[in-house]
Amino acid sequence: MKKYVSKRSVILMLGALSLFLYLINNFSILFIRQIDEKMIDWLLEHTNYFMIYVFEVITVFANWQVIILLSFLLIALVRDKVLAVLTSIITGFGFLINETFKQTYARPRPTVIHLSNASGYSMPSGHSLTAMVFYGLIIIFFASQIKDKKYRILSYVLLSILIALIGLSRIYLRVHYVSDVIAGFSLGIGILTIVYLLKVGIFDNIKTYIEGEEVE
């Protein structure tokens, strides 16, 4: 059965990339700076030591060392090795795109004491993009193949929560502004939707056609 690209996916891709381009080109305008600075001010008054430890653990799940380890585990454990390798390659490609934008726009990190190790420029958040792309691809490529609907939905929810918490951890640990994280998520969603559109619009149809030929 032929699969078609949904308009919603295209709209999501265009919306995410438009938001990203807006933020990356306008992070210095007053409206965005006010939101970023107010969040930093709020965190300075409401930081909880227990939550610092919690978010330090959560943020590790988007560290490059952990992503590499999880990539090897994914390749070793799943049946479809090609998709597992693609997950790692696309995540790495996304990271390179992210770093290119960071170096190009060179936004400094928040000028407060950071509660986690961080270097380089601030926008877009590399952890946020990496989490969105890597765990998002796991949802698209693998979690979506879980036959039991309850477990499939549970995997969607847990991975989505992890992605959101990683982004939140970067704000709470004062190493990124809110707009940095939103920009990272937006770019990540843009990459994910492009991959999804290619998968559904091209590769799934090719696979279905080949399998149909084999049956005949």
C-alpha positions in Angstrom: 0.0 0.0 0.0 1.5 3.3 -1.1 2.3 5.8 1.7 1.9 9.5 1.2 3.5 12.4 2.9 1.1 14.2 5.3 0.6 18.0 5.0 0.9 18.2 8.8 4.5 17.0 8.6 5.4 19.5 6.0 3.7 22.3 8.0 5.5 21.2 11.2 8.9 21.2 9.3 8.3 24.6 7.9 7.1 26.0 11.2 10.0 24.6 13.2 12.6 25.8 10.7 11.0 29.2 10.5 11.0 29.6 14.3 14.6 28.5 14.4 15.6 31.1 11.7 13.7 33.8 13.5 15.4 33.1 16.9 18.9 32.7 15.5 18.6 36.0 13.7 16.7 38.0 16.4 18.0 36.7 19.8 19.2 40.2 20.7 15.9 42.0 20.3 14.3 43.4 23.4 11.4 41.0 23.6 13.5 37.9 23.5 16.2 39.3 25.8 13.5 40.2 28.4 12.2 36.6 28.4 15.7 35.1 28.7 16.8 37.5 31.4 13.6 37.1 33.5 14.0 33.3 33.5 17.6 33.7 34.6 16.6 36.1 37.4 13.9 33.7 38.5 16.3 30.8 38.6 18.8 32.8 40.7 16.1 33.2 43.3 14.5 29.7 43.2 17.4 27.3 42.6 17.0 24.1 44.6 20.2 22.1 45.4 18.4 18.8 45.1 17.1 19.8 41.6 20.6 20.7 40.6 21.7 17.1 41.2 18.6 15.8 39.4 19.2 18.0 36.3 22.9 17.2 36.3 22.0 13.6 35.9 19.4 14.3 33.2 21.6 16.5 31.1 24.2 13.7 30.9 21.8 11.8 28.6 22.7 14.3 25.8 26.4 14.4 26.4 28.4 13.2 23.4 30.0 10.4 25.3 26.7 9.0 26.4 25.2 9.4 22.9 28.1 7.5 21.4 27.7 4.7 24.0 24.0 4.5 23.4 24.6 4.4 19.6 26.8 1.4 20.0 24.2 -0.3 22.2 21.5 0.5 19.7 23.5 -1.0 16.8 24.2 -4.1 18.9 20.7 -4.7 20.2 18.3 -3.9 17.3 17.6 -6.0 14.3 17.8 -3.2 11.7 21.4 -2.3 11.8 21.1 0.1 8.9 18.6 2.3 10.8 20.7 2.1 13.9 23.7 3.4 12.0 21.6 6.0 10.3 20.4 7.2 13.7 24.1 7.8 14.7 25.0 9.4 11.4 22.0 11.8 11.4 22.6 12.8 15.0 26.2 13.5 14.2 25.3 15.5 11.1 22.8 17.5 13.2 25.5 18.2 15.8 27.8 19.6 13.1 25.0 21.8 11.7 24.3 23.1 15.3 28.0 23.9 15.8 28.2 25.7 12.5 25.3 28.0 13.6 26.9 28.5 17.0 30.2 29.6 15.5 28.5 31.8 12.9 26.2 33.7 15.3 28.5 33.5 18.4 26.0 34.3 21.1 27.6 34.4 24.6 26.3 32.1 27.3 24.4 33.6 30.3 26.6 35.8 32.3 25.9 34.1 35.6 27.6 31.2 37.5 27.0 28.1 35.5 25.9 25.0 37.5 27.3 22.6 34.9 30.4 22.4 32.7 29.8 24.3 29.4 32.1 25.8 26.8 31.7 27.6 23.5 28.8 29.7 22.4 25.2 29.5 23.5 22.7 29.4 20.6 21.4 26.9 19.6 21.6 24.6 22.5 23.6 21.5 21.4 22.2 19.3 24.1 18.6 20.2 23.1 19.2 19.5 19.5 21.1 16.3 20.1 18.3 15.0 22.4 15.6 15.9 20.0 17.4 14.3 17.0 18.8 11.2 18.7 15.8 10.2 20.8 13.4 11.5 18.2 14.9 9.1 15.6 14.5 6.3 18.1 10.8 7.1 18.2 10.5 7.3 14.4 12.7 4.3 13.6 12.2 1.9 16.5 9.5 2.8 19.0 7.0 3.2 16.2 7.5 -0.5 15.4 6.5 -1.8 18.8 3.4 -4.0 18.1 1.7 -3.6 21.5 0.0 -0.3 21.4 0.3 0.3 25.2 4.0 -0.1 25.2 4.4 1.9 21.9 2.6 4.8 23.4 4.5 4.5 26.7 7.8 4.6 24.8 6.6 7.7 23.0 5.7 9.4 26.3 8.9 8.4 28.1 11.3 9.5 25.3 9.4 12.8 24.8 9.6 13.5 28.5 13.3 12.8 28.5 13.8 15.2 25.5 11.9 17.9 27.3 13.7 17.4 30.6 17.1 17.6 28.9 16.2 21.0 27.4 14.9 22.2 30.8 18.1 21.0 32.4 20.2 23.3 30.3 18.1 26.3 31.4 18.0 25.2 35.1 21.8 24.7 35.2 22.2 28.3 33.8 24.2 27.3 30.8 21.6 28.3 28.2 18.9 30.9 27.8 15.3 29.8 27.1 15.6 31.0 23.5 18.7 28.8 23.0 16.8 25.7 24.0 13.8 26.6 21.9 16.1 27.2 18.9 17.8 23.8 19.5 14.5 22.0 19.7 13.2 23.8 16.6 16.2 22.9 14.5 16.0 19.3 15.8 12.3 19.1 14.9 13.2 20.4 11.5 15.8 17.7 11.0 13.4 15.0 12.3 10.6 16.0 10.0 12.9 16.0 7.0 14.0 12.5 7.9 10.4 11.4 8.5 9.3 12.8 5.2 12.1 11.0 3.3 11.3 7.8 5.2 7.6 7.8 4.5 7.6 9.5 1.1 10.5 7.5 -0.4 12.1 4.7 1.5 8.9 3.1 2.9 7.4 3.1 -0.6 10.6 1.5 -2.1 10.5 -1.1 0.6 6.8 -1.8 0.1 7.4 -2.1 -3.7 10.4 -4.5 -3.3 8.4 -6.7 -0.8 5.5 -6.7 -3.3 7.8 -7.8 -6.1 9.2 -10.6 -3.9 5.7 -11.9 -3.1 4.8 -12.0 -6.8 
